[in-house]
Amino acid sequence: MCVDIVLTGRALIAFTENAGSQQVWKGYLYAALFFAESIIYSGFYHQMFYIGMTTGMKIKAAVIAMVYGKVRQSTSIYVFFTKKYGNKYNK
């Protein structure tokens, strides 16, 4: 993506250096290309950010579910042993 901006930037610099001998429509074309590139870059960046945040939230939910399941499992074992043997191990 940055290569396209550099190439378009070089073309725009060459256009401004030789402004008298260049046609005006080329300047408008370069400006439109810069605008289109920035819109496309923004779309890709937004998509990358969305995928990263979604993946992070899924990982966070999985870790929370794993910890919750482990705590719930150990709590039910604790409740089972206290009901069966009383509270003699927890002094």
Residue frames as qw, qx, qy, qz and C-alpha x, y, z in Angstrom:
[[0.000, 0.886, 0.464, 0.000, 0.00, 0.00, 0.00],
 [0.293, -0.812, 0.102, 0.494, 2.80, 2.41, 0.86],
 [0.463, -0.084, 0.582, 0.663, 4.51, 1.62, -2.45],
 [0.227, 0.676, 0.605, 0.354, 1.46, 2.90, -4.34],
 [0.167, -0.951, -0.193, 0.175, 1.50, 6.13, -2.37],
 [0.450, -0.562, 0.354, 0.597, 5.22, 6.60, -3.03],
 [0.411, 0.193, 0.653, 0.606, 4.81, 5.98, -6.76],
 [0.081, 0.832, 0.501, 0.225, 1.84, 8.33, -6.98],
 [0.333, -0.869, -0.032, 0.366, 3.75, 10.86, -4.90],
 [0.472, -0.291, 0.468, 0.688, 6.70, 10.72, -7.29],
 [0.280, 0.496, 0.638, 0.518, 4.38, 11.22, -10.25],
 [0.108, -0.928, -0.357, 0.006, 2.78, 14.20, -8.50],
 [0.425, -0.700, 0.179, 0.546, 6.20, 15.73, -7.75],
 [0.423, 0.020, 0.590, 0.687, 7.24, 15.26, -11.38],
 [0.138, 0.735, 0.588, 0.309, 3.99, 16.92, -12.42],
 [0.216, -0.940, -0.178, 0.196, 4.54, 19.96, -10.19],
 [0.493, -0.472, 0.337, 0.649, 8.17, 20.37, -11.31],
 [0.167, 0.040, 0.623, 0.763, 7.08, 20.56, -14.93],
 [0.248, 0.566, 0.623, -0.480, 3.73, 22.30, -14.36],
 [0.269, 0.608, -0.169, -0.728, 3.96, 24.48, -17.46],
 [0.276, 0.320, -0.766, -0.484, 4.46, 21.61, -19.90],
 [0.063, 0.156, 0.976, -0.136, 1.98, 19.19, -18.29],
 [0.327, -0.417, -0.545, -0.649, -1.73, 18.94, -18.99],
 [0.357, -0.363, 0.363, -0.781, -4.08, 20.05, -16.20],
 [0.870, -0.161, -0.202, -0.421, -6.16, 16.88, -16.22],
 [0.713, 0.152, -0.614, 0.302, -3.11, 14.90, -15.06],
 [0.014, 0.294, -0.531, 0.794, -2.99, 16.99, -11.86],
 [0.680, -0.180, 0.113, -0.701, -6.65, 16.25, -11.20],
 [0.880, 0.067, -0.453, -0.126, -6.00, 12.59, -11.94],
 [0.469, 0.232, -0.666, 0.532, -3.16, 12.47, -9.42],
 [0.287, -0.249, 0.413, -0.827, -5.29, 14.19, -6.79],
 [0.834, -0.080, -0.114, -0.534, -8.13, 11.70, -7.41],
 [0.785, 0.154, -0.586, 0.126, -5.67, 8.81, -7.15],
 [0.150, 0.275, -0.638, 0.704, -4.38, 10.11, -3.82],
 [0.563, -0.180, 0.235, -0.772, -7.96, 10.35, -2.55],
 [0.894, 0.034, -0.313, -0.318, -8.86, 6.84, -3.78],
 [0.610, 0.238, -0.671, 0.348, -5.71, 5.38, -2.24],
 [0.087, -0.258, 0.579, -0.768, -6.42, 6.95, 1.12],
 [0.749, -0.104, 0.058, -0.652, -10.02, 5.63, 1.06],
 [0.874, 0.129, -0.461, -0.080, -8.83, 2.12, 0.17],
 [0.384, 0.296, -0.676, 0.555, -6.08, 2.25, 2.81],
 [0.374, -0.256, 0.414, -0.789, -8.62, 3.34, 5.42],
 [0.869, -0.032, -0.153, -0.470, -10.88, 0.44, 4.50],
 [0.774, 0.189, -0.575, 0.187, -8.07, -2.09, 4.81],
 [0.139, 0.316, -0.612, 0.712, -6.90, -0.58, 8.08],
 [0.602, -0.219, 0.220, -0.736, -10.44, -0.67, 9.50],
 [0.913, 0.032, -0.322, -0.249, -10.85, -4.30, 8.46],
 [0.589, 0.258, -0.639, 0.423, -7.52, -5.23, 10.06],
 [0.144, -0.298, 0.507, -0.796, -8.49, -3.43, 13.28],
 [0.774, -0.135, 0.005, -0.619, -11.91, -5.14, 13.33],
 [0.876, 0.099, -0.472, -0.014, -10.40, -8.61, 12.83],
 [0.383, 0.297, -0.638, 0.599, -7.79, -7.96, 15.52],
 [0.354, -0.261, 0.401, -0.804, -10.33, -6.72, 18.06],
 [0.863, -0.063, -0.152, -0.477, -12.75, -9.56, 17.30],
 [0.775, 0.171, -0.577, 0.192, -10.00, -12.15, 17.68],
 [0.140, 0.312, -0.595, 0.727, -8.87, -10.53, 20.94],
 [0.581, -0.219, 0.231, -0.749, -12.39, -10.58, 22.34],
 [0.909, 0.017, -0.333, -0.250, -12.81, -14.24, 21.38],
 [0.589, 0.230, -0.638, 0.438, -9.53, -15.13, 23.10],
 [0.144, -0.302, 0.476, -0.813, -10.55, -13.13, 26.16],
 [0.773, -0.154, 0.007, -0.616, -13.93, -14.89, 26.31],
 [0.865, 0.105, -0.491, 0.000, -12.27, -18.30, 25.95],
 [0.360, 0.269, -0.643, 0.620, -9.81, -17.59, 28.76],
 [0.398, -0.254, 0.344, -0.812, -12.59, -16.30, 31.04],
 [0.874, -0.060, -0.184, -0.445, -14.71, -19.38, 30.26],
 [0.739, 0.189, -0.603, 0.232, -11.76, -21.67, 30.95],
 [0.112, 0.263, -0.604, 0.744, -10.98, -20.02, 34.29],
 [0.600, -0.192, 0.160, -0.760, -14.65, -19.97, 35.26],
 [0.893, 0.015, -0.378, -0.244, -14.99, -23.66, 34.41],
 [0.568, 0.211, -0.662, 0.442, -11.91, -24.51, 36.44],
 [0.145, -0.236, 0.497, -0.822, -13.13, -22.54, 39.45],
 [0.751, -0.112, -0.035, -0.650, -16.58, -24.04, 39.14],
 [0.836, 0.091, -0.541, -0.018, -15.12, -27.53, 38.94],
 [0.390, 0.182, -0.673, 0.602, -12.90, -27.05, 41.96],
 [0.366, -0.223, 0.312, -0.848, -15.77, -25.43, 43.89],
 [0.846, -0.096, -0.214, -0.479, -18.07, -28.38, 43.24],
 [0.714, 0.109, -0.639, 0.265, -15.35, -30.77, 44.42],
 [0.067, 0.234, -0.545, 0.802, -14.96, -28.65, 47.57],
 [0.617, -0.177, 0.101, -0.760, -18.74, -28.74, 48.16],
 [0.862, 0.010, -0.467, -0.199, -18.80, -32.52, 47.58],
 [0.564, 0.132, -0.663, 0.474, -16.01, -33.17, 50.10],
 [0.135, -0.217, 0.454, -0.854, -17.44, -30.86, 52.75],
 [0.755, -0.145, -0.076, -0.635, -20.81, -32.55, 52.46],
 [0.874, 0.044, -0.483, -0.034, -19.29, -36.02, 52.59],
 [0.682, -0.007, -0.510, 0.524, -16.51, -35.53, 55.17],
 [0.364, -0.851, -0.300, 0.232, -17.52, -32.34, 56.90],
 [0.206, 0.947, -0.126, 0.213, -15.32, -29.29, 57.34],
 [0.792, -0.540, 0.159, 0.235, -12.36, -31.08, 58.97],
 [0.738, 0.181, 0.222, 0.611, -9.93, -30.37, 56.06],
 [0.193, 0.715, 0.163, 0.652, -10.56, -26.64, 56.05],
 [0.565, -0.717, -0.302, 0.275, -9.17, -25.57, 59.45]]
